[in-house]
């Protein structure tokens, strides 16, 4: 079963960080990613650039796409990065999530949809 770990945090002002702080954070994340990979749990993951670099496509009710600059939501917190991990259960995913080297922010852990059939089975189920 695959889970997405969405890293939600306030955007950092990069000019306020020292190069040493950034290197330390990258090393800690690299160690975590190496541990995930070594256990066969790493599927993919990445950090995201600043929210000012984002573009949003909004869809009207008739399906017409409208492109706007910037993030979807105006908020201090943003999606800063993500991992997709392969785990046998939510408990295993939570064990990995507790190892992420974060200072501030939070992770949202959600299972990925495995197939279209999974959605069809949920539709109309009571």
N, CA, C and O atoms as a Tinker XYZ file with bonds, in Angstrom:
   504  protein
     1  N      0.851000   -1.170000    0.000000    73     2
     2  CA     0.000000    0.000000    0.000000    64     1     3
     3  C      0.901000    1.239000    0.000000    63     2     4     5
     4  O      1.887000    1.305000    0.734000    81     3
     5  N      0.547000    2.206000   -0.825000    73     3     6
     6  CA     1.353000    3.426000   -0.893000    64     5     7
     7  C      0.666000    4.567000   -0.138000    63     6     8     9
     8  O     -0.555000    4.717000   -0.163000    81     7
     9  N      1.501000    5.361000    0.534000    73     7    10
    10  CA     1.033000    6.513000    1.296000    64     9    11
    11  C      1.788000    7.749000    0.835000    63    10    12    13
    12  O      2.970000    7.681000    0.497000    81    11
    13  N      1.098000    8.868000    0.827000    73    11    14
    14  CA     1.744000   10.146000    0.543000    64    13    15
    15  C      1.931000   10.886000    1.857000    63    14    16    17
    16  O      0.993000   11.044000    2.638000    81    15
    17  N      3.150000   11.332000    2.083000    73    15    18
    18  CA     3.467000   12.198000    3.209000    64    17    19
    19  C      3.564000   13.609000    2.642000    63    18    20    21
    20  O      4.499000   13.915000    1.902000    81    19
    21  N      2.616000   14.462000    2.979000    73    19    22
    22  CA     2.634000   15.856000    2.517000    64    21    23
    23  C      3.230000   16.709000    3.618000    63    22    24    25
    24  O      2.675000   16.790000    4.713000    81    23
    25  N      4.354000   17.347000    3.336000    73    23    26
    26  CA     5.041000   18.204000    4.294000    64    25    27
    27  C      4.427000   19.597000    4.220000    63    26    28    29
    28  O      4.558000   20.290000    3.211000    81    27
    29  N      3.758000   20.000000    5.293000    73    27    30
    30  CA     3.091000   21.295000    5.357000    64    29    31
    31  C      3.854000   22.156000    6.364000    63    30    32    33
    32  O      4.010000   21.771000    7.523000    81    31
    33  N      4.323000   23.304000    5.925000    73    31    34
    34  CA     5.118000   24.167000    6.802000    64    33    35
    35  C      5.036000   25.604000    6.322000    63    34    36    37
    36  O      4.645000   25.878000    5.188000    81    35
    37  N      5.414000   26.514000    7.206000    73    35    38
    38  CA     5.516000   27.911000    6.796000    64    37    39
    39  C      6.728000   28.050000    5.892000    63    38    40    41
    40  O      7.766000   27.426000    6.111000    81    39
    41  N      6.571000   28.879000    4.876000    73    39    42
    42  CA     7.670000   29.092000    3.938000    64    41    43
    43  C      8.816000   29.794000    4.648000    63    42    44    45
    44  O      8.610000   30.771000    5.368000    81    43
    45  N     10.020000   29.289000    4.440000    73    43    46
    46  CA    11.194000   29.893000    5.058000    64    45    47
    47  C     11.714000   31.037000    4.208000    63    46    48    49
    48  O     11.638000   31.015000    2.979000    81    47
    49  N     12.245000   32.036000    4.897000    73    47    50
    50  CA    12.952000   33.107000    4.204000    64    49    51
    51  C     14.402000   32.639000    4.055000    63    50    52    53
    52  O     15.177000   32.682000    5.010000    81    51
    53  N     14.757000   32.194000    2.852000    73    51    54
    54  CA    16.067000   31.577000    2.638000    64    53    55
    55  C     17.217000   32.498000    3.020000    63    54    56    57
    56  O     18.262000   32.033000    3.473000    81    55
    57  N     17.031000   33.797000    2.839000    73    55    58
    58  CA    18.119000   34.720000    3.168000    64    57    59
    59  C     18.384000   34.794000    4.666000    63    58    60    61
    60  O     19.428000   35.297000    5.081000    81    59
    61  N     17.450000   34.298000    5.493000    73    59    62
    62  CA    17.633000   34.302000    6.950000    64    61    63
    63  C     18.364000   33.050000    7.440000    63    62    64    65
    64  O     18.736000   32.975000    8.611000    81    63
    65  N     18.572000   32.082000    6.571000    73    63    66
    66  CA    19.268000   30.853000    6.939000    64    65    67
    67  C     20.729000   30.934000    6.535000    63    66    68    69
    68  O     21.080000   31.570000    5.541000    81    67
    69  N     21.562000   30.290000    7.309000    73    67    70
    70  CA    22.972000   30.216000    6.930000    64    69    71
    71  C     23.169000   29.027000    5.996000    63    70    72    73
    72  O     22.372000   28.089000    6.011000    81    71
    73  N     24.218000   29.058000    5.188000    73    71    74
    74  CA    24.505000   27.892000    4.351000    64    73    75
    75  C     24.689000   26.621000    5.182000    63    74    76    77
    76  O     24.329000   25.532000    4.735000    81    75
    77  N     25.243000   26.752000    6.380000    73    75    78
    78  CA    25.447000   25.596000    7.255000    64    77    79
    79  C     24.106000   24.988000    7.684000    63    78    80    81
    80  O     23.971000   23.766000    7.736000    81    79
    81  N     23.119000   25.831000    7.991000    73    79    82
    82  CA    21.797000   25.328000    8.372000    64    81    83
    83  C     21.160000   24.559000    7.212000    63    82    84    85
    84  O     20.577000   23.493000    7.409000    81    83
    85  N     21.277000   25.106000    6.016000    73    83    86
    86  CA    20.693000   24.439000    4.844000    64    85    87
    87  C     21.409000   23.113000    4.601000    63    86    88    89
    88  O     20.756000   22.104000    4.336000    81    87
    89  N     22.735000   23.097000    4.685000    73    87    90
    90  CA    23.495000   21.863000    4.476000    64    89    91
    91  C     23.122000   20.810000    5.512000    63    90    92    93
    92  O     22.980000   19.634000    5.177000    81    91
    93  N     22.961000   21.226000    6.779000    73    91    94
    94  CA    22.587000   20.285000    7.839000    64    93    95
    95  C     21.204000   19.680000    7.567000    63    94    96    97
    96  O     21.009000   18.474000    7.715000    81    95
    97  N     20.248000   20.526000    7.169000    73    95    98
    98  CA    18.902000   20.050000    6.869000    64    97    99
    99  C     18.922000   19.089000    5.687000    63    98   100   101
   100  O     18.272000   18.044000    5.725000    81    99
   101  N     19.663000   19.435000    4.638000    73    99   102
   102  CA    19.749000   18.555000    3.468000    64   101   103
   103  C     20.388000   17.216000    3.831000    63   102   104   105
   104  O     19.971000   16.171000    3.332000    81   103
   105  N     21.402000   17.247000    4.701000    73   103   106
   106  CA    22.046000   16.004000    5.134000    64   105   107
   107  C     21.075000   15.140000    5.935000    63   106   108   109
   108  O     21.026000   13.925000    5.745000    81   107
   109  N     20.304000   15.757000    6.829000    73   107   110
   110  CA    19.324000   15.003000    7.626000    64   109   111
   111  C     18.254000   14.384000    6.731000    63   110   112   113
   112  O     17.885000   13.224000    6.910000    81   111
   113  N     17.763000   15.153000    5.777000    73   111   114
   114  CA    16.762000   14.620000    4.854000    64   113   115
   115  C     17.364000   13.517000    3.988000    63   114   116   117
   116  O     16.705000   12.516000    3.703000    81   115
   117  N     18.609000   13.700000    3.574000    73   115   118
   118  CA    19.293000   12.675000    2.784000    64   117   119
   119  C     19.431000   11.371000    3.555000    63   118   120   121
   120  O     19.252000   10.292000    2.990000    81   119
   121  N     19.751000   11.462000    4.849000    73   119   122
   122  CA    19.863000   10.267000    5.685000    64   121   123
   123  C     18.506000    9.570000    5.813000    63   122   124   125
   124  O     18.425000    8.345000    5.729000    81   123
   125  N     17.445000   10.353000    6.016000    73   123   126
   126  CA    16.102000    9.774000    6.106000    64   125   127
   127  C     15.739000    9.087000    4.794000    63   126   128   129
   128  O     15.240000    7.962000    4.802000    81   127
   129  N     15.985000    9.753000    3.669000    73   127   130
   130  CA    15.677000    9.166000    2.360000    64   129   131
   131  C     16.480000    7.890000    2.125000    63   130   132   133
   132  O     15.963000    6.929000    1.555000    81   131
   133  N     17.743000    7.873000    2.561000    73   131   134
   134  CA    18.579000    6.678000    2.406000    64   133   135
   135  C     18.021000    5.525000    3.244000    63   134   136   137
   136  O     18.029000    4.377000    2.801000    81   135
   137  N     17.535000    5.830000    4.454000    73   135   138
   138  CA    16.947000    4.792000    5.299000    64   137   139
   139  C     15.672000    4.235000    4.657000    63   138   140   141
   140  O     15.457000    3.023000    4.639000    81   139
   141  N     14.826000    5.133000    4.128000    73   139   142
   142  CA    13.615000    4.696000    3.418000    64   141   143
   143  C     13.978000    3.796000    2.240000    63   142   144   145
   144  O     13.379000    2.738000    2.044000    81   143
   145  N     14.963000    4.228000    1.463000    73   143   146
   146  CA    15.385000    3.478000    0.282000    64   145   147
   147  C     15.945000    2.122000    0.677000    63   146   148   149
   148  O     15.615000    1.107000    0.064000    81   147
   149  N     16.790000    2.101000    1.696000    73   147   150
   150  CA    17.384000    0.851000    2.154000    64   149   151
   151  C     16.349000   -0.162000    2.622000    63   150   152   153
   152  O     16.554000   -1.370000    2.503000    81   151
   153  N     15.229000    0.337000    3.157000    73   151   154
   154  CA    14.156000   -0.537000    3.631000    64   153   155
   155  C     13.190000   -0.922000    2.506000    63   154   156   157
   156  O     12.265000   -1.705000    2.721000    81   155
   157  N     13.408000   -0.370000    1.304000    73   155   158
   158  CA    12.520000   -0.655000    0.181000    64   157   159
   159  C     11.198000    0.085000    0.249000    63   158   160   161
   160  O     10.245000   -0.283000   -0.439000    81   159
   161  N     11.126000    1.137000    1.081000    73   159   162
   162  CA     9.870000    1.872000    1.262000    64   161   163
   163  C      9.786000    3.133000    0.402000    63   162   164   165
   164  O      8.692000    3.648000    0.172000    81   163
   165  N     10.920000    3.632000   -0.074000    73   163   166
   166  CA    10.921000    4.882000   -0.846000    64   165   167
   167  C     10.389000    4.634000   -2.249000    63   166   168   169
   168  O     10.892000    3.767000   -2.963000    81   167
   169  N      9.366000    5.398000   -2.649000    73   167   170
   170  CA     8.856000    5.346000   -4.017000    64   169   171
   171  C      9.315000    6.589000   -4.759000    63   170   172   173
   172  O      9.922000    6.484000   -5.825000    81   171
   173  N      9.034000    7.764000   -4.209000    73   171   174
   174  CA     9.483000    9.023000   -4.785000    64   173   175
   175  C      9.294000   10.117000   -3.741000    63   174   176   177
   176  O      8.636000    9.906000   -2.722000    81   175
   177  N      9.858000   11.255000   -3.994000    73   175   178
   178  CA     9.694000   12.388000   -3.103000    64   177   179
   179  C     10.511000   13.560000   -3.595000    63   178   180   181
   180  O     11.447000   13.401000   -4.378000    81   179
   181  N     10.142000   14.749000   -3.122000    73   179   182
   182  CA    10.878000   15.953000   -3.526000    64   181   183
   183  C     10.445000   17.125000   -2.660000    63   182   184   185
   184  O      9.342000   17.148000   -2.113000    81   183
   185  N     11.334000   18.085000   -2.553000    73   183   186
   186  CA    10.968000   19.371000   -1.989000    64   185   187
   187  C     10.421000   20.240000   -3.111000    63   186   188   189
   188  O     10.732000   20.027000   -4.282000    81   187
   189  N      9.615000   21.206000   -2.748000    73   187   190
   190  CA     9.033000   22.097000   -3.747000    64   189   191
   191  C      9.632000   23.490000   -3.625000    63   190   192   193
   192  O     10.016000   23.916000   -2.536000    81   191
   193  N      9.710000   24.194000   -4.742000    73   191   194
   194  CA    10.188000   25.566000   -4.721000    64   193   195
   195  C      9.167000   26.459000   -4.038000    63   194   196   197
   196  O      8.053000   26.026000   -3.743000    81   195
   197  N      9.547000   27.710000   -3.786000    73   195   198
   198  CA     8.699000   28.656000   -3.085000    64   197   199
   199  C      7.329000   28.762000   -3.740000    63   198   200   201
   200  O      7.189000   28.571000   -4.948000    81   199
   201  N      6.314000   29.071000   -2.926000    73   199   202
   202  CA     4.945000   29.122000   -3.449000    64   201   203
   203  C      4.758000   30.209000   -4.495000    63   202   204   205
   204  O      3.834000   30.123000   -5.304000    81   203
   205  N      5.605000   31.227000   -4.501000    73   203   206
   206  CA     5.509000   32.269000   -5.525000    64   205   207
   207  C      5.776000   31.710000   -6.917000    63   206   208   209
   208  O      5.395000   32.326000   -7.913000    81   207
   209  N      6.426000   30.552000   -7.001000    73   207   210
   210  CA     6.708000   29.945000   -8.300000    64   209   211
   211  C      5.542000   29.090000   -8.798000    63   210   212   213
   212  O      5.570000   28.587000   -9.922000    81   211
   213  N      4.518000   28.927000   -7.959000    73   211   214
   214  CA     3.385000   28.071000   -8.310000    64   213   215
   215  C      2.419000   28.716000   -9.285000    63   214   216   217
   216  O      2.321000   29.940000   -9.374000    81   215
   217  N      1.723000   27.888000   -9.996000    73   215   218
   218  CA     0.644000   28.293000  -10.888000    64   217   219
   219  C     -0.532000   27.376000  -10.606000    63   218   220   221
   220  O     -0.349000   26.178000  -10.394000    81   219
   221  N     -1.732000   27.926000  -10.601000    73   219   222
   222  CA    -2.923000   27.144000  -10.285000    64   221   223
   223  C     -3.865000   27.145000  -11.482000    63   222   224   225
   224  O     -4.067000   28.176000  -12.124000    81   223
   225  N     -4.434000   25.988000  -11.774000    73   223   226
   226  CA    -5.467000   25.889000  -12.799000    64   225   227
   227  C     -6.785000   25.647000  -12.072000    63   226   228   229
   228  O     -6.963000   24.613000  -11.428000    81   227
   229  N     -7.697000   26.589000  -12.175000    73   227   230
   230  CA    -9.034000   26.482000  -11.583000    64   229   231
   231  C     -9.987000   26.007000  -12.672000    63   230   232   233
   232  O     -9.854000   26.400000  -13.831000    81   231
   233  N    -10.947000   25.164000  -12.304000    73   231   234
   234  CA   -11.932000   24.661000  -13.259000    64   233   235
   235  C    -13.316000   25.141000  -12.858000    63   234   236   237
   236  O    -13.765000   24.923000  -11.732000    81   235
   237  N    -13.981000   25.794000  -13.792000    73   235   238
   238  CA   -15.345000   26.232000  -13.528000    64   237   239
   239  C    -16.256000   25.010000  -13.550000    63   238   240   241
   240  O    -15.820000   23.914000  -13.902000    81   239
   241  N    -17.506000   25.196000  -13.177000    73   239   242
   242  CA   -18.440000   24.071000  -13.145000    64   241   243
   243  C    -18.678000   23.469000  -14.523000    63   242   244   245
   244  O    -19.074000   22.309000  -14.633000    81   243
   245  N    -18.439000   24.251000  -15.575000    73   243   246
   246  CA   -18.585000   23.691000  -16.923000    64   245   247
   247  C    -17.272000   23.083000  -17.434000    63   246   248   249
   248  O    -17.178000   22.656000  -18.584000    81   247
   249  N    -16.261000   23.054000  -16.554000    73   247   250
   250  CA   -14.997000   22.416000  -16.907000    64   249   251
   251  C    -13.995000   23.316000  -17.592000    63   250   252   253
   252  O    -12.942000   22.846000  -18.024000    81   251
   253  N    -14.294000   24.598000  -17.702000    73   251   254
   254  CA   -13.379000   25.537000  -18.369000    64   253   255
   255  C    -12.192000   25.845000  -17.445000    63   254   256   257
   256  O    -12.393000   26.325000  -16.329000    81   255
   257  N    -10.957000   25.575000  -17.897000    73   255   258
   258  CA    -9.791000   25.864000  -17.064000    64   257   259
   259  C     -9.391000   27.344000  -17.128000    63   258   260   261
   260  O     -9.391000   27.965000  -18.191000    81   259
   261  N     -9.053000   27.879000  -15.957000    73   259   262
   262  CA    -8.560000   29.246000  -15.854000    64   261   263
   263  C     -7.238000   29.190000  -15.098000    63   262   264   265
   264  O     -7.180000   28.667000  -13.986000    81   263
   265  N     -6.180000   29.726000  -15.696000    73   263   266
   266  CA    -4.848000   29.685000  -15.112000    64   265   267
   267  C     -4.584000   30.983000  -14.365000    63   266   268   269
   268  O     -4.798000   32.075000  -14.893000    81   267
   269  N     -4.106000   30.844000  -13.105000    73   267   270
   270  CA    -3.718000   32.017000  -12.317000    64   269   271
   271  C     -2.329000   31.791000  -11.741000    63   270   272   273
   272  O     -1.927000   30.654000  -11.494000    81   271
   273  N     -1.603000   32.878000  -11.528000    73   271   274
   274  CA    -0.295000   32.789000  -10.884000    64   273   275
   275  C     -0.485000   32.560000   -9.396000    63   274   276   277
   276  O     -1.483000   32.972000   -8.805000    81   275
   277  N      0.490000   31.899000   -8.809000    73   275   278
   278  CA     0.515000   31.748000   -7.368000    64   277   279
   279  C     -0.147000   30.482000   -6.864000    63   278   280   281
   280  O     -0.700000   29.693000   -7.630000    81   279
   281  N     -0.073000   30.309000   -5.546000    73   279   282
   282  CA    -0.598000   29.090000   -4.937000    64   281   283
   283  C     -2.120000   29.080000   -4.888000    63   282   284   285
   284  O     -2.766000   30.108000   -5.091000    81   283
   285  N     -2.679000   27.914000   -4.619000    73   283   286
   286  CA    -4.127000   27.751000   -4.525000    64   285   287
   287  C     -4.692000   28.539000   -3.352000    63   286   288   289
   288  O     -5.714000   29.212000   -3.489000    81   287
   289  N     -4.034000   28.460000   -2.202000    73   287   290
   290  CA    -4.560000   29.100000   -0.990000    64   289   291
   291  C     -3.614000   30.174000   -0.493000    63   290   292   293
   292  O     -2.395000   30.011000   -0.543000    81   291
   293  N     -4.174000   31.270000   -0.014000    73   291   294
   294  CA    -3.381000   32.318000    0.618000    64   293   295
   295  C     -3.304000   31.989000    2.104000    63   294   296   297
   296  O     -4.240000   32.258000    2.856000    81   295
   297  N     -2.201000   31.415000    2.513000    73   295   298
   298  CA    -2.011000   30.994000    3.887000    64   297   299
   299  C     -0.531000   31.011000    4.208000    63   298   300   301
   300  O      0.303000   30.947000    3.305000    81   299
   301  N     -0.198000   31.095000    5.488000    73   299   302
   302  CA     1.213000   31.053000    5.872000    64   301   303
   303  C      1.806000   29.678000    5.607000    63   302   304   305
   304  O      2.960000   29.556000    5.196000    81   303
   305  N      0.997000   28.633000    5.847000    73   303   306
   306  CA     1.487000   27.285000    5.627000    64   305   307
   307  C      1.310000   26.901000    4.159000    63   306   308   309
   308  O      0.398000   27.371000    3.478000    81   307
   309  N      2.191000   26.051000    3.703000    73   307   310
   310  CA     2.162000   25.636000    2.309000    64   309   311
   311  C      2.627000   24.197000    2.192000    63   310   312   313
   312  O      3.229000   23.648000    3.114000    81   311
   313  N      2.341000   23.597000    1.050000    73   311   314
   314  CA     2.910000   22.295000    0.730000    64   313   315
   315  C      4.368000   22.540000    0.351000    63   314   316   317
   316  O      4.662000   23.164000   -0.668000    81   315
   317  N      5.272000   22.039000    1.186000    73   315   318
   318  CA     6.696000   22.311000    0.988000    64   317   319
   319  C      7.428000   21.150000    0.327000    63   318   320   321
   320  O      8.502000   21.337000   -0.244000    81   319
   321  N      6.855000   19.959000    0.402000    73   319   322
   322  CA     7.482000   18.792000   -0.183000    64   321   323
   323  C      6.630000   17.567000    0.081000    63   322   324   325
   324  O      5.582000   17.650000    0.722000    81   323
   325  N      7.089000   16.429000   -0.419000    73   323   326
   326  CA     6.301000   15.207000   -0.263000    64   325   327
   327  C      7.182000   13.981000   -0.412000    63   326   328   329
   328  O      8.273000   14.036000   -0.981000    81   327
   329  N      6.684000   12.883000    0.110000    73   327   330
   330  CA     7.230000   11.553000   -0.127000    64   329   331
   331  C      6.064000   10.647000   -0.495000    63   330   332   333
   332  O      4.948000   10.839000   -0.013000    81   331
   333  N      6.319000    9.665000   -1.344000    73   331   334
   334  CA     5.398000    8.553000   -1.527000    64   333   335
   335  C      6.167000    7.336000   -1.029000    63   334   336   337
   336  O      7.265000    7.044000   -1.503000    81   335
   337  N      5.577000    6.630000   -0.065000    73   335   338
   338  CA     6.254000    5.483000    0.544000    64   337   339
   339  C      5.376000    4.236000    0.423000    63   338   340   341
   340  O      4.148000    4.313000    0.404000    81   339
   341  N      6.035000    3.109000    0.343000    73   339   342
   342  CA     5.366000    1.804000    0.276000    64   341   343
   343  C      5.398000    1.206000    1.673000    63   342   344   345
   344  O      6.470000    0.972000    2.230000    81   343
   345  N      4.225000    0.959000    2.235000    73   343   346
   346  CA     4.124000    0.417000    3.593000    64   345   347
   347  C      3.033000   -0.639000    3.635000    63   346   348   349
   348  O      2.111000   -0.626000    2.820000    81   347
   349  N      3.142000   -1.550000    4.585000    73   347   350
   350  CA     2.154000   -2.591000    4.737000    64   349   351
   351  C      0.900000   -2.149000    5.458000    63   350   352   353
   352  O     -0.131000   -2.817000    5.385000    81   351
   353  N      0.981000   -1.011000    6.164000    73   351   354
   354  CA    -0.168000   -0.558000    6.953000    64   353   355
   355  C      0.004000    0.916000    7.312000    63   354   356   357
   356  O      1.082000    1.488000    7.149000    81   355
   357  N     -1.065000    1.510000    7.798000    73   355   358
   358  CA    -0.988000    2.883000    8.302000    64   357   359
   359  C     -0.020000    2.960000    9.473000    63   358   360   361
   360  O      0.722000    3.936000    9.589000    81   359
   361  N     -0.009000    1.958000   10.340000    73   359   362
   362  CA     0.921000    1.968000   11.478000    64   361   363
   363  C      2.370000    2.037000   11.009000    63   362   364   365
   364  O      3.177000    2.763000   11.589000    81   363
   365  N      2.701000    1.286000    9.967000    73   363   366
   366  CA     4.060000    1.330000    9.418000    64   365   367
   367  C      4.347000    2.709000    8.820000    63   366   368   369
   368  O      5.438000    3.252000    8.999000    81   367
   369  N      3.370000    3.271000    8.113000    73   367   370
   370  CA     3.547000    4.616000    7.544000    64   369   371
   371  C      3.771000    5.641000    8.657000    63   370   372   373
   372  O      4.620000    6.522000    8.526000    81   371
   373  N      3.022000    5.529000    9.737000    73   371   374
   374  CA     3.187000    6.459000   10.857000    64   373   375
   375  C      4.550000    6.295000   11.514000    63   374   376   377
   376  O      5.147000    7.278000   11.952000    81   375
   377  N      5.046000    5.070000   11.587000    73   375   378
   378  CA     6.386000    4.853000   12.142000    64   377   379
   379  C      7.435000    5.581000   11.312000    63   378   380   381
   380  O      8.347000    6.198000   11.862000    81   379
   381  N      7.307000    5.511000    9.979000    73   379   382
   382  CA     8.231000    6.258000    9.115000    64   381   383
   383  C      8.037000    7.761000    9.296000    63   382   384   385
   384  O      9.014000    8.504000    9.387000    81   383
   385  N      6.795000    8.208000    9.349000    73   383   386
   386  CA     6.515000    9.642000    9.477000    64   385   387
   387  C      7.149000   10.211000   10.737000    63   386   388   389
   388  O      7.612000   11.352000   10.731000    81   387
   389  N      7.179000    9.448000   11.797000    73   387   390
   390  CA     7.766000    9.911000   13.059000    64   389   391
   391  C      9.280000   10.055000   12.967000    63   390   392   393
   392  O      9.887000   10.680000   13.836000    81   391
   393  N      9.897000    9.497000   11.945000    73   391   394
   394  CA    11.345000    9.597000   11.759000    64   393   395
   395  C     11.756000   10.787000   10.894000    63   394   396   397
   396  O     12.944000   11.101000   10.815000    81   395
   397  N     10.804000   11.455000   10.245000    73   395   398
   398  CA    11.148000   12.574000    9.366000    64   397   399
   399  C     11.806000   13.665000   10.212000    63   398   400   401
   400  O     11.248000   14.068000   11.233000    81   399
   401  N     12.983000   14.150000    9.806000    73   399   402
   402  CA    13.710000   15.141000   10.608000    64   401   403
   403  C     13.174000   16.560000   10.392000    63   402   404   405
   404  O     13.729000   17.334000    9.611000    81   403
   405  N     12.095000   16.883000   11.091000    73   403   406
   406  CA    11.480000   18.199000   10.964000    64   405   407
   407  C     11.627000   18.996000   12.252000    63   406   408   409
   408  O     11.613000   18.440000   13.351000    81   407
   409  N     11.763000   20.278000   12.099000    73   407   410
   410  CA    11.678000   21.223000   13.202000    64   409   411
   411  C     10.587000   22.207000   12.806000    63   410   412   413
   412  O     10.845000   23.165000   12.076000    81   411
   413  N      9.374000   21.974000   13.284000    73   411   414
   414  CA     8.230000   22.792000   12.886000    64   413   415
   415  C      7.533000   22.169000   11.690000    63   414   416   417
   416  O      8.090000   21.309000   11.008000    81   415
   417  N      6.315000   22.612000   11.448000    73   415   418
   418  CA     5.527000   22.075000   10.351000    64   417   419
   419  C      4.859000   20.775000   10.758000    63   418   420   421
   420  O      4.917000   20.374000   11.921000    81   419
   421  N      4.232000   20.126000    9.811000    73   419   422
   422  CA     3.596000   18.844000   10.079000    64   421   423
   423  C      3.464000   18.049000    8.784000    63   422   424   425
   424  O      3.624000   18.579000    7.685000    81   423
   425  N      3.169000   16.767000    8.946000    73   423   426
   426  CA     2.959000   15.871000    7.813000    64   425   427
   427  C      1.512000   15.429000    7.795000    63   426   428   429
   428  O      0.934000   15.126000    8.839000    81   427
   429  N      0.933000   15.392000    6.622000    73   427   430
   430  CA    -0.352000   14.745000    6.429000    64   429   431
   431  C     -0.070000   13.425000    5.735000    63   430   432   433
   432  O      0.581000   13.403000    4.691000    81   431
   433  N     -0.551000   12.325000    6.299000    73   431   434
   434  CA    -0.328000   11.005000    5.744000    64   433   435
   435  C     -1.651000   10.490000    5.195000    63   434   436   437
   436  O     -2.641000   10.396000    5.920000    81   435
   437  N     -1.658000   10.157000    3.898000    73   435   438
   438  CA    -2.883000    9.653000    3.265000    64   437   439
   439  C     -2.537000    8.519000    2.327000    63   438   440   441
   440  O     -1.537000    8.582000    1.611000    81   439
   441  N     -3.368000    7.468000    2.325000    73   439   442
   442  CA    -3.143000    6.383000    1.365000    64   441   443
   443  C     -3.471000    6.855000   -0.049000    63   442   444   445
   444  O     -4.373000    7.668000   -0.253000    81   443
   445  N     -2.728000    6.334000   -1.013000    73   443   446
   446  CA    -3.015000    6.625000   -2.413000    64   445   447
   447  C     -4.112000    5.686000   -2.906000    63   446   448   449
   448  O     -4.271000    4.574000   -2.403000    81   447
   449  N     -4.848000    6.146000   -3.880000    73   447   450
   450  CA    -5.842000    5.299000   -4.525000    64   449   451
   451  C     -5.075000    4.261000   -5.339000    63   450   452   453
   452  O     -4.234000    4.604000   -6.170000    81   451
   453  N     -5.376000    2.992000   -5.089000    73   451   454
   454  CA    -4.640000    1.919000   -5.750000    64   453   455
   455  C     -5.091000    1.703000   -7.188000    63   454   456   457
   456  O     -4.283000    1.358000   -8.050000    81   455
   457  N     -6.390000    1.908000   -7.449000    73   455   458
   458  CA    -6.888000    1.667000   -8.801000    64   457   459
   459  C     -8.241000    2.343000   -8.983000    63   458   460   461
   460  O     -8.894000    2.737000   -8.017000    81   459
   461  N     -8.640000    2.467000  -10.229000    73   459   462
   462  CA    -9.961000    2.996000  -10.523000    64   461   463
   463  C    -11.056000    2.094000   -9.967000    63   462   464   465
   464  O    -12.121000    2.567000   -9.568000    81   463
   465  N    -10.786000    0.800000   -9.946000    73   463   466
   466  CA   -11.772000   -0.142000   -9.412000    64   465   467
   467  C    -12.069000    0.149000   -7.945000    63   466   468   469
   468  O    -13.197000   -0.030000   -7.485000    81   467
   469  N    -11.053000    0.599000   -7.215000    73   467   470
   470  CA   -11.246000    0.954000   -5.810000    64   469   471
   471  C    -12.275000    2.077000   -5.681000    63   470   472   473
   472  O    -13.117000    2.052000   -4.783000    81   471
   473  N    -12.207000    3.049000   -6.567000    73   471   474
   474  CA   -13.169000    4.166000   -6.538000    64   473   475
   475  C    -14.540000    3.703000   -6.966000    63   474   476   477
   476  O    -15.540000    4.123000   -6.382000    81   475
   477  N    -14.616000    2.845000   -7.974000    73   475   478
   478  CA   -15.899000    2.334000   -8.437000    64   477   479
   479  C    -16.583000    1.566000   -7.309000    63   478   480   481
   480  O    -17.795000    1.679000   -7.126000    81   479
   481  N    -15.814000    0.788000   -6.557000    73   479   482
   482  CA   -16.382000    0.003000   -5.458000    64   481   483
   483  C    -16.928000    0.913000   -4.353000    63   482   484   485
   484  O    -17.907000    0.568000   -3.692000    81   483
   485  N    -16.299000    2.065000   -4.156000    73   483   486
   486  CA   -16.755000    2.997000   -3.123000    64   485   487
   487  C    -18.010000    3.758000   -3.566000    63   486   488   489
   488  O    -18.832000    4.152000   -2.738000    81   487
   489  N    -18.142000    3.955000   -4.855000    73   487   490
   490  CA   -19.282000    4.722000   -5.385000    64   489   491
   491  C    -20.587000    3.979000   -5.101000    63   490   492   493
   492  O    -20.726000    2.799000   -5.422000    81   491
   493  N    -21.508000    4.666000   -4.515000    73   491   494
   494  CA   -22.830000    4.086000   -4.249000    64   493   495
   495  C    -22.854000    3.108000   -3.100000    63   494   496   497
   496  O    -23.910000    2.558000   -2.787000    81   495
   497  N    -21.700000    2.871000   -2.449000    73   495   498
   498  CA   -21.691000    1.957000   -1.301000    64   497   499
   499  C    -22.306000    2.659000   -0.100000    63   498   500   501
   500  O    -22.063000    3.843000    0.134000    81   499
   501  N    -23.107000    1.913000    0.660000    73   499   502
   502  CA   -23.706000    2.535000    1.836000    64   501   503
   503  C    -23.171000    1.989000    3.113000    63   502   504
   504  O    -23.584000    2.421000    4.190000    81   503
